[in-house]
Amino acid sequence: MDQRPHERRGHVGARTALIHFRPAHKDDGEALAIMVRWANDPAIRHLFRPFTDQQHAARPKTLVSAASDLASAMESGRQMYFIELDGAVVGEVNLVMNPPHLHEPLGETAWFGIVIGEEEARGKGIGAEAIRFIEEVARGEGAIWAQIGVFEFNERARRLYENLGYHEIARKADATWWKGKLWTDIRMQKQLQVPQPT
Ligand SMILES: CC(C)(COP(=O)(O)OP(=O)(O)OC[C@H]1O[C@@H](n2cnc3c(N)ncnc32)[C@H](O)[C@@H]1OP(=O)(O)O)[C@@H](O)C(=O)NCCC(=O)NCCS
């Protein structure tokens, strides 16, 4: 397929479209403002941000704290890509290799995060294309395994990961506060490639 490495042609609802993955840089103020809007969107904020308690969950994300989170994430080796459809940012997907919070890694392991922040972009296959894209990036980084965490109430994300070949490997209790109680984080894993003999 003659696709550039940061582009994928995929099904978006009923049409085929080019989805572009733009590497993030920490001074991208416009994209940062969009991420802050998603981080404060009551429809999705609880699905991708862990909260320790009610006070934490009630605190809005500010541009300043988002900028500092982004800078420290990138300094710690996280690779982030803005997902663009028809020139507009609709989501973000990221990867970090071998972070300390992995569950019992079996070898080189990538950890993924994803948000399709714009409502009209959800449920059209963009999330699936984004995971396929970040899996390719991870293979290029030498990842044999990928792990993802999904809160137990996020059934849509869980179904997506299952459809893409991920299976549950562990449950971390009391991972996030939502609707008056603490909920479990389900850890899922997939083998991305066979290790090369050394
Ligand atoms: C969870 C999330 C990443 C999934 O991404 P998405 O783009 O909405 O997901 P997809 O469209 O790829 O797949 C989800 C559903 O759409 C369906 N779908 C896939 N391709 C489709 C297409 N071409 N047309 C219409 N629907 C499609 C899938 O079958 C799936 O349906 P199902 O829920 O009945 O199984 C996204 O909804 C999101 O970011 N949500 C908010 C934040 C979040 O939950 N992040 C994940 C934290 S773990």
The ligand as an SDF file (V2000), in Angstrom:
LIG
                    3D

 48 50  0  0  0  0  0  0  0  0999 V2000
  -13.1160    4.1370   22.9040 C   0  0  0  0  0  0  0  0  0  0  0  0
  -12.7410    4.8440   21.6110 C   0  0  0  0  0  0  0  0  0  0  0  0
  -11.2230    5.0030   21.5290 C   0  0  0  0  0  0  0  0  0  0  0  0
  -13.1820    3.9550   20.4460 C   0  0  0  0  0  0  0  0  0  0  0  0
  -12.8900    4.6380   19.2440 O   0  0  0  0  0  0  0  0  0  0  0  0
  -14.0210    4.7740   18.1130 P   0  0  0  0  0  0  0  0  0  0  0  0
  -13.4160    5.4380   16.9450 O   0  0  0  0  0  0  0  0  0  0  0  0
  -15.2140    5.3770   18.7300 O   0  0  0  0  0  0  0  0  0  0  0  0
  -14.2190    3.2340   17.8680 O   0  0  0  0  0  0  0  0  0  0  0  0
  -14.4810    2.5080   16.5170 P   0  0  0  0  0  0  0  0  0  0  0  0
  -15.4410    3.2750   15.6850 O   0  0  0  0  0  0  0  0  0  0  0  0
  -13.1740    2.1390   15.8930 O   0  0  0  0  0  0  0  0  0  0  0  0
  -15.1850    1.2040   17.0540 O   0  0  0  0  0  0  0  0  0  0  0  0
  -16.2030    1.3510   18.0030 C   0  0  0  0  0  0  0  0  0  0  0  0
  -17.4770    0.8980   17.4420 C   0  0  0  0  0  0  0  0  0  0  0  0
  -17.7130    1.4310   16.1530 O   0  0  0  0  0  0  0  0  0  0  0  0
  -17.9120    0.3500   15.2200 C   0  0  0  0  0  0  0  0  0  0  0  0
  -17.3200    0.6540   13.9400 N   0  0  0  0  0  0  0  0  0  0  0  0
  -16.0960    0.2670   13.5230 C   0  0  0  0  0  0  0  0  0  0  0  0
  -15.8970    0.6760   12.2590 N   0  0  0  0  0  0  0  0  0  0  0  0
  -17.0070    1.3370   11.8820 C   0  0  0  0  0  0  0  0  0  0  0  0
  -17.3890    1.9680   10.6820 C   0  0  0  0  0  0  0  0  0  0  0  0
  -16.6060    1.9820    9.5970 N   0  0  0  0  0  0  0  0  0  0  0  0
  -18.5960    2.5680   10.6570 N   0  0  0  0  0  0  0  0  0  0  0  0
  -19.4020    2.5520   11.7280 C   0  0  0  0  0  0  0  0  0  0  0  0
  -19.0900    1.9490   12.8930 N   0  0  0  0  0  0  0  0  0  0  0  0
  -17.8970    1.3380   12.9660 C   0  0  0  0  0  0  0  0  0  0  0  0
  -17.2150   -0.8220   15.8190 C   0  0  0  0  0  0  0  0  0  0  0  0
  -17.7660   -2.0260   15.3250 O   0  0  0  0  0  0  0  0  0  0  0  0
  -17.5250   -0.5890   17.2430 C   0  0  0  0  0  0  0  0  0  0  0  0
  -18.8660   -0.9720   17.4280 O   0  0  0  0  0  0  0  0  0  0  0  0
  -19.2990   -1.7650   18.7230 P   0  0  0  0  0  0  0  0  0  0  0  0
  -19.1600   -0.7570   19.8420 O   0  0  0  0  0  0  0  0  0  0  0  0
  -20.7170   -2.1530   18.4480 O   0  0  0  0  0  0  0  0  0  0  0  0
  -18.3670   -2.9320   18.8350 O   0  0  0  0  0  0  0  0  0  0  0  0
  -13.4400    6.2130   21.4690 C   0  0  0  0  0  0  0  0  0  0  0  0
  -14.8320    6.0260   21.4310 O   0  0  0  0  0  0  0  0  0  0  0  0
  -13.0550    7.1880   22.5670 C   0  0  0  0  0  0  0  0  0  0  0  0
  -12.0180    7.7940   22.5060 O   0  0  0  0  0  0  0  0  0  0  0  0
  -13.9130    7.3410   23.5800 N   0  0  0  0  0  0  0  0  0  0  0  0
  -13.7000    8.3050   24.6420 C   0  0  0  0  0  0  0  0  0  0  0  0
  -12.3680    8.1490   25.4100 C   0  0  0  0  0  0  0  0  0  0  0  0
  -12.0380    6.7160   25.6860 C   0  0  0  0  0  0  0  0  0  0  0  0
  -12.8880    5.9260   26.0850 O   0  0  0  0  0  0  0  0  0  0  0  0
  -10.7540    6.3670   25.4950 N   0  0  0  0  0  0  0  0  0  0  0  0
  -10.2780    5.0220   25.7440 C   0  0  0  0  0  0  0  0  0  0  0  0
   -9.7710    4.8960   27.1300 C   0  0  0  0  0  0  0  0  0  0  0  0
   -9.3000    3.2210   27.4970 S   0  0  0  0  0  0  0  0  0  0  0  0
  1  2  1  0
  2  3  1  0
  2  4  1  0
  2 36  1  0
  4  5  1  0
  5  6  1  0
  6  7  2  0
  6  8  1  0
  6  9  1  0
  9 10  1  0
 10 11  2  0
 10 12  1  0
 10 13  1  0
 13 14  1  0
 14 15  1  0
 15 16  1  0
 15 30  1  0
 16 17  1  0
 17 18  1  0
 17 28  1  0
 18 19  1  0
 18 27  1  0
 19 20  2  0
 20 21  1  0
 21 22  1  0
 21 27  2  0
 22 23  1  0
 22 24  2  0
 24 25  1  0
 25 26  2  0
 26 27  1  0
 28 29  1  0
 28 30  1  0
 30 31  1  0
 31 32  1  0
 32 33  2  0
 32 34  1  0
 32 35  1  0
 36 37  1  0
 36 38  1  0
 38 39  2  0
 38 40  1  0
 40 41  1  0
 41 42  1  0
 42 43  1  0
 43 44  2  0
 43 45  1  0
 45 46  1  0
 46 47  1  0
 47 48  1  0
M  END
$$$$
